[in-house]
Amino acid sequence: MRADPLVFITGASSGIGQALAARFHGAGYRLALVARRGDAVTHWAAQAGIDPARFAVYVADVRDVAAIVAVGRACIEAQGVPDVVIANAGISVGVDTAVLADLEVMRATFETNNLGMAATFHPFVAPMCERRSGTLVGVASVAGIRGLPGHGAYCSSKAAVISYCESLRGEMRPFGVKVVTIVPGYVDTPLTQGNRYSMPFLIGAGDFADRAWRAIEAGTSWRVIPWQMGVVARLLRVLPDAWFDRLVAGRPRKRRKDAAQ
């Protein structure tokens, strides 16, 4: 008898990752949960009443390529090749190119949001292609559609996620492996609660996870959540630069690593 399906999720200790874990568990999936703070994930799973036989926790920082590749292989060894892999781990910090220290923030952002995503997928690509099934999910952001002042690292990293997943989708298609790009708008998580600007169409993490689960199950190549932000995204794509520049002029910037800025 075939085991219940398995989902592998990075950034599972809070926010979107934790909400996705809860949603997939509710749908009957076994869980492979990755975070830098494994104890936090284990505590959450216990509080949620998840049977220890239904989940495993792996500790890794996705910036450490060797570490995230190793836990991917450990997952395959212990639980099998996942049916769904969700590269969710990400960071969002404001940057100012005039500040030398912020160049390191940009490096960390790209290492986490981009290299970390590719490293997360790496151990599973060949096994999924050999099996000729599976779904790789990249979590992008509406912020990847246009560059926002003070958001240079985050916006550019999420634009790269969108392009990378599109490239990967074409590579995986001949092997029956799906690639889904999930593009969140504003979701109420610890990552967004420190924002100093309005967040239109803000939704809860549970609501987001439910919508994302449906898109992933359907194998949708691209889904903006919530749909209202999809409309905004389409408008932003076609808005002339002069209009866009006036629209964002004076908009509060994302908080830099130095919280006083």
TORGUKE-498383 format. One record per residue (C-alpha): residue number from 1; y, x, z; chain; residue in three letters. Coordinates in Angstrom, 1 decimal, always signed. Layout:
REM TORGUKE-498383
SITE  lumfi       y       x       z  kepa  roti
SITE    NUM       Y       X       Z     A   ALA
...
This chain:
REM TORGUKE-498383
SITE  lumfi       y       x       z  kepa  roti
SITE      1    +0.0    +0.0    +0.0     A   MET
SITE      2    +3.4    +1.3    -1.0     A   ARG
SITE      3    +5.7    +2.1    +1.9     A   ALA
SITE      4    +9.0    +0.2    +2.3     A   ASP
SITE      5   +11.8    +1.7    +0.3     A   PRO
SITE      6   +13.8    +4.6    +1.7     A   LEU
SITE      7   +17.5    +5.3    +1.6     A   VAL
SITE      8   +19.1    +8.7    +2.3     A   PHE
SITE      9   +22.7    +8.5    +3.5     A   ILE
SITE     10   +25.1   +11.3    +4.4     A   THR
SITE     11   +28.1   +10.8    +6.7     A   GLY
SITE     12   +26.0    +8.3    +8.7     A   ALA
SITE     13   +27.5    +8.8   +12.1     A   SER
SITE     14   +30.4    +6.3   +11.7     A   SER
SITE     15   +32.4    +4.2    +9.3     A   GLY
SITE     16   +31.1    +3.3    +5.9     A   ILE
SITE     17   +28.0    +5.5    +6.3     A   GLY
SITE     18   +27.0    +3.7    +9.5     A   GLN
SITE     19   +27.7    +0.3    +8.0     A   ALA
SITE     20   +25.6    +1.1    +4.9     A   LEU
SITE     21   +22.7    +2.2    +7.1     A   ALA
SITE     22   +22.9    -1.1    +9.0     A   ALA
SITE     23   +22.9    -3.1    +5.7     A   ARG
SITE     24   +20.0    -1.2    +4.1     A   PHE
SITE     25   +18.0    -1.5    +7.4     A   HIS
SITE     26   +18.6    -5.3    +7.3     A   GLY
SITE     27   +17.3    -5.3    +3.7     A   ALA
SITE     28   +14.0    -3.7    +4.8     A   GLY
SITE     29   +14.7    -0.1    +4.0     A   TYR
SITE     30   +13.6    +2.9    +6.0     A   ARG
SITE     31   +16.4    +5.2    +6.8     A   LEU
SITE     32   +17.0    +8.9    +6.4     A   ALA
SITE     33   +20.4    +9.5    +8.1     A   LEU
SITE     34   +22.4   +12.7    +7.8     A   VAL
SITE     35   +25.4   +13.7    +9.9     A   ALA
SITE     36   +26.9   +16.7   +11.6     A   ARG
SITE     37   +26.4   +14.9   +14.9     A   ARG
SITE     38   +22.8   +13.9   +15.0     A   GLY
SITE     39   +23.0   +12.7   +18.6     A   ASP
SITE     40   +25.7   +10.1   +17.6     A   ALA
SITE     41   +23.4    +8.7   +14.9     A   VAL
SITE     42   +20.4    +8.6   +17.2     A   THR
SITE     43   +22.5    +6.8   +19.9     A   HIS
SITE     44   +23.7    +4.2   +17.3     A   TRP
SITE     45   +20.2    +3.5   +16.0     A   ALA
SITE     46   +19.0    +3.0   +19.6     A   ALA
SITE     47   +21.9    +0.7   +20.4     A   GLN
SITE     48   +21.2    -1.3   +17.2     A   ALA
SITE     49   +17.5    -1.7   +18.2     A   GLY
SITE     50   +16.1    +0.1   +15.1     A   ILE
SITE     51   +12.5    +1.0   +15.5     A   ASP
SITE     52   +12.2    +4.8   +15.7     A   PRO
SITE     53    +9.4    +4.7   +13.2     A   ALA
SITE     54   +11.9    +3.2   +10.7     A   ARG
SITE     55   +14.4    +6.1   +10.7     A   PHE
SITE     56   +14.8    +9.8   +10.8     A   ALA
SITE     57   +18.0   +11.8   +11.6     A   VAL
SITE     58   +18.8   +15.1    +9.9     A   TYR
SITE     59   +21.7   +17.3   +11.0     A   VAL
SITE     60   +23.7   +19.1    +8.4     A   ALA
SITE     61   +27.3   +19.7    +7.2     A   ASP
SITE     62   +27.4   +18.9    +3.5     A   VAL
SITE     63   +29.8   +21.8    +3.1     A   ARG
SITE     64   +26.9   +24.1    +3.9     A   ASP
SITE     65   +24.9   +23.9    +0.6     A   VAL
SITE     66   +21.8   +25.6    +2.0     A   ALA
SITE     67   +21.8   +23.2    +5.0     A   ALA
SITE     68   +22.1   +20.0    +3.0     A   ILE
SITE     69   +19.6   +21.1    +0.4     A   VAL
SITE     70   +17.2   +22.0    +3.2     A   ALA
SITE     71   +17.5   +18.6    +4.9     A   VAL
SITE     72   +17.0   +16.9    +1.5     A   GLY
SITE     73   +13.7   +18.7    +1.1     A   ARG
SITE     74   +12.8   +18.0    +4.7     A   ALA
SITE     75   +13.3   +14.3    +4.0     A   CYS
SITE     76   +11.0   +14.5    +1.0     A   ILE
SITE     77    +8.3   +16.3    +3.1     A   GLU
SITE     78    +8.5   +13.9    +6.0     A   ALA
SITE     79    +9.4   +10.5    +4.5     A   GLN
SITE     80    +8.9   +10.8    +0.7     A   GLY
SITE     81   +11.3   +10.8    -2.2     A   VAL
SITE     82   +14.0    +8.2    -1.5     A   PRO
SITE     83   +14.6    +5.2    -3.6     A   ASP
SITE     84   +18.4    +5.4    -3.0     A   VAL
SITE     85   +20.5    +8.5    -2.2     A   VAL
SITE     86   +24.1    +7.8    -1.0     A   ILE
SITE     87   +26.5   +10.7    -1.0     A   ALA
SITE     88   +29.0    +9.2    +1.4     A   ASN
SITE     89   +30.2   +12.1    +3.5     A   ALA
SITE     90   +33.9   +12.8    +2.9     A   GLY
SITE     91   +37.1   +13.9    +4.4     A   ILE
SITE     92   +40.7   +12.7    +3.8     A   SER
SITE     93   +43.6   +14.9    +5.0     A   VAL
SITE     94   +47.2   +15.1    +3.7     A   GLY
SITE     95   +48.3   +18.4    +2.2     A   VAL
SITE     96   +51.6   +20.1    +1.3     A   ASP
SITE     97   +51.2   +22.8    -1.3     A   THR
SITE     98   +54.2   +24.6    +0.2     A   ALA
SITE     99   +52.2   +25.2    +3.4     A   VAL
SITE    100   +49.8   +28.1    +3.0     A   LEU
SITE    101   +47.4   +26.7    +5.6     A   ALA
SITE    102   +47.0   +23.5    +3.6     A   ASP
SITE    103   +45.3   +25.5    +0.8     A   LEU
SITE    104   +42.3   +25.8    +3.2     A   GLU
SITE    105   +42.4   +22.1    +3.8     A   VAL
SITE    106   +42.2   +21.6    +0.0     A   MET
SITE    107   +39.2   +24.0    -0.1     A   ARG
SITE    108   +37.5   +22.1    +2.7     A   ALA
SITE    109   +38.1   +18.8    +0.9     A   THR
SITE    110   +36.6   +19.9    -2.3     A   PHE
SITE    111   +33.7   +21.5    -0.6     A   GLU
SITE    112   +33.0   +18.3    +1.3     A   THR
SITE    113   +33.8   +15.6    -1.2     A   ASN
SITE    114   +32.6   +17.3    -4.4     A   ASN
SITE    115   +30.3   +20.3    -3.9     A   LEU
SITE    116   +28.8   +18.5    -0.9     A   GLY
SITE    117   +28.0   +15.5    -3.2     A   MET
SITE    118   +26.3   +17.6    -5.8     A   ALA
SITE    119   +24.3   +19.5    -3.1     A   ALA
SITE    120   +23.3   +16.1    -1.6     A   THR
SITE    121   +21.8   +14.9    -4.9     A   PHE
SITE    122   +20.3   +18.3    -5.9     A   HIS
SITE    123   +16.9   +18.1    -4.0     A   PRO
SITE    124   +16.2   +14.6    -5.3     A   PHE
SITE    125   +17.1   +14.9    -9.0     A   VAL
SITE    126   +13.9   +16.5   -10.2     A   ALA
SITE    127   +11.5   +14.3    -8.2     A   PRO
SITE    128   +13.3   +11.2    -9.2     A   MET
SITE    129   +13.3   +12.2   -12.9     A   CYS
SITE    130    +9.6   +13.0   -12.6     A   GLU
SITE    131    +9.0    +9.6   -11.0     A   ARG
SITE    132   +11.3    +8.0   -13.5     A   ARG
SITE    133   +13.0    +5.9   -10.9     A   SER
SITE    134   +15.7    +6.0    -8.2     A   GLY
SITE    135   +19.4    +5.6    -7.7     A   THR
SITE    136   +22.0    +8.2    -6.9     A   LEU
SITE    137   +25.2    +6.7    -5.4     A   VAL
SITE    138   +28.5    +8.5    -5.2     A   GLY
SITE    139   +31.2    +7.1    -3.0     A   VAL
SITE    140   +34.6    +7.7    -4.6     A   ALA
SITE    141   +37.9    +5.9    -3.9     A   SER
SITE    142   +40.7    +4.0    -5.6     A   VAL
SITE    143   +42.8    +7.0    -4.6     A   ALA
SITE    144   +41.0    +8.8    -7.4     A   GLY
SITE    145   +42.7    +6.7   -10.1     A   ILE
SITE    146   +46.2    +8.1    -9.7     A   ARG
SITE    147   +47.7   +10.9    -7.7     A   GLY
SITE    148   +49.7    +9.9    -4.7     A   LEU
SITE    149   +52.4   +12.1    -3.0     A   PRO
SITE    150   +50.9   +14.0    -0.1     A   GLY
SITE    151   +47.4   +13.0    -1.1     A   HIS
SITE    152   +46.8   +15.8    -3.6     A   GLY
SITE    153   +43.6   +17.1    -2.2     A   ALA
SITE    154   +42.0   +13.7    -1.5     A   TYR
SITE    155   +43.1   +12.0    -4.8     A   CYS
SITE    156   +42.0   +15.0    -6.9     A   SER
SITE    157   +38.7   +15.3    -5.1     A   SER
SITE    158   +37.9   +11.6    -5.6     A   LYS
SITE    159   +39.0   +11.7    -9.3     A   ALA
SITE    160   +36.4   +14.5    -9.6     A   ALA
SITE    161   +33.8   +12.3    -7.9     A   VAL
SITE    162   +34.4    +9.6   -10.5     A   ILE
SITE    163   +34.1   +12.1   -13.5     A   SER
SITE    164   +31.1   +13.9   -11.9     A   TYR
SITE    165   +29.2   +10.6   -11.4     A   CYS
SITE    166   +30.0    +9.5   -14.9     A   GLU
SITE    167   +28.6   +12.8   -16.3     A   SER
SITE    168   +25.5   +12.6   -14.1     A   LEU
SITE    169   +24.9    +9.0   -15.2     A   ARG
SITE    170   +24.5   +10.2   -18.8     A   GLY
SITE    171   +22.2   +13.0   -17.7     A   GLU
SITE    172   +19.9   +10.7   -15.7     A   MET
SITE    173   +19.8    +7.8   -18.1     A   ARG
SITE    174   +16.9    +9.1   -20.2     A   PRO
SITE    175   +14.7    +9.5   -17.0     A   PHE
SITE    176   +15.3    +6.0   -15.7     A   GLY
SITE    177   +17.4    +7.2   -12.8     A   VAL
SITE    178   +20.5    +5.2   -12.1     A   LYS
SITE    179   +23.9    +6.6   -11.0     A   VAL
SITE    180   +26.2    +4.2    -9.2     A   VAL
SITE    181   +29.8    +5.0    -8.5     A   THR
SITE    182   +31.2    +2.9    -5.5     A   ILE
SITE    183   +35.0    +2.9    -5.4     A   VAL
SITE    184   +36.3    +1.7    -2.1     A   PRO
SITE    185   +39.8    +0.4    -1.6     A   GLY
SITE    186   +41.0    +0.2    +2.0     A   TYR
SITE    187   +38.1    -0.2    +4.5     A   VAL
SITE    188   +38.7    -0.4    +8.2     A   ASP
SITE    189   +37.1    +2.8    +9.5     A   THR
SITE    190   +38.1    +5.7   +11.7     A   PRO
SITE    191   +39.1    +7.5    +8.5     A   LEU
SITE    192   +41.8    +4.9    +7.6     A   THR
SITE    193   +43.0    +3.9   +11.1     A   GLN
SITE    194   +45.4    +6.8   +11.3     A   GLY
SITE    195   +47.1    +5.9    +8.0     A   ASN
SITE    196   +50.9    +5.5    +8.2     A   ARG
SITE    197   +51.3    +3.1    +5.3     A   TYR
SITE    198   +50.3    -0.4    +4.4     A   SER
SITE    199   +46.7    -1.0    +3.3     A   MET
SITE    200   +46.5    -4.1    +1.0     A   PRO
SITE    201   +43.3    -6.0    +0.9     A   PHE
SITE    202   +41.9    -4.2    +3.9     A   LEU
SITE    203   +38.3    -5.2    +4.6     A   ILE
SITE    204   +35.8    -4.5    +7.4     A   GLY
SITE    205   +33.1    -1.9    +7.1     A   ALA
SITE    206   +30.4    -4.5    +7.3     A   GLY
SITE    207   +31.9    -6.6    +4.5     A   ASP
SITE    208   +32.2    -3.5    +2.4     A   PHE
SITE    209   +28.6    -2.4    +3.0     A   ALA
SITE    210   +27.3    -5.9    +2.0     A   ASP
SITE    211   +29.2    -5.8    -1.3     A   ARG
SITE    212   +28.2    -2.2    -1.9     A   ALA
SITE    213   +24.5    -3.0    -1.2     A   TRP
SITE    214   +24.6    -5.7    -3.8     A   ARG
SITE    215   +26.1    -3.4    -6.4     A   ALA
SITE    216   +23.6    -0.7    -5.7     A   ILE
SITE    217   +20.7    -3.1    -5.8     A   GLU
SITE    218   +21.9    -4.3    -9.2     A   ALA
SITE    219   +22.3    -0.8   -10.5     A   GLY
SITE    220   +25.9    -1.4   -11.4     A   THR
SITE    221   +27.4    +1.8   -12.9     A   SER
SITE    222   +30.9    +1.3   -11.3     A   TRP
SITE    223   +32.1    -1.1    -8.7     A   ARG
SITE    224   +35.5    -1.3    -7.0     A   VAL
SITE    225   +35.4    -2.9    -3.6     A   ILE
SITE    226   +37.1    -5.3    -2.8     A   PRO
SITE    227   +37.6    -6.8    -6.3     A   TRP
SITE    228   +41.3    -7.2    -5.7     A   GLN
SITE    229   +41.6    -3.4    -5.6     A   MET
SITE    230   +39.8    -3.3    -8.9     A   GLY
SITE    231   +42.6    -5.3   -10.4     A   VAL
SITE    232   +45.1    -2.9    -8.8     A   VAL
SITE    233   +43.1    +0.1   -10.2     A   ALA
SITE    234   +43.2    -1.3   -13.7     A   ARG
SITE    235   +46.9    -1.8   -13.5     A   LEU
SITE    236   +47.4    +1.7   -12.1     A   LEU
SITE    237   +45.5    +3.2   -15.0     A   ARG
SITE    238   +47.8    +1.7   -17.6     A   VAL
SITE    239   +51.1    +1.9   -15.7     A   LEU
SITE    240   +53.6    +4.2   -17.5     A   PRO
SITE    241   +54.3    +7.4   -15.5     A   ASP
SITE    242   +58.0    +6.5   -15.0     A   ALA
SITE    243   +57.1    +3.2   -13.5     A   TRP
SITE    244   +54.4    +4.7   -11.4     A   PHE
SITE    245   +56.7    +7.4   -10.1     A   ASP
SITE    246   +59.3    +4.9    -9.0     A   ARG
SITE    247   +56.6    +2.8    -7.4     A   LEU
SITE    248   +55.3    +5.5    -5.1     A   VAL
SITE    249   +58.7    +7.1    -4.4     A   ALA
SITE    250   +59.4    +7.2    -0.7     A   GLY
SITE    251   +55.9    +6.1    +0.2     A   ARG
SITE    252   +54.7    +7.5    +3.5     A   PRO
SITE    253   +52.4   +10.5    +3.0     A   ARG
SITE    254   +48.9   +10.9    +4.4     A   LYS
SITE    255   +48.9   +12.7    +7.7     A   ARG
SITE    256   +48.4   +16.4    +7.4     A   ARG
SITE    257   +45.9   +18.4    +9.6     A   LYS
SITE    258   +48.9   +19.2   +11.8     A   ASP
SITE    259   +49.2   +15.7   +13.3     A   ALA
SITE    260   +52.8   +16.3   +14.1     A   ALA
SITE    261   +53.7   +16.5   +10.4     A   GLN
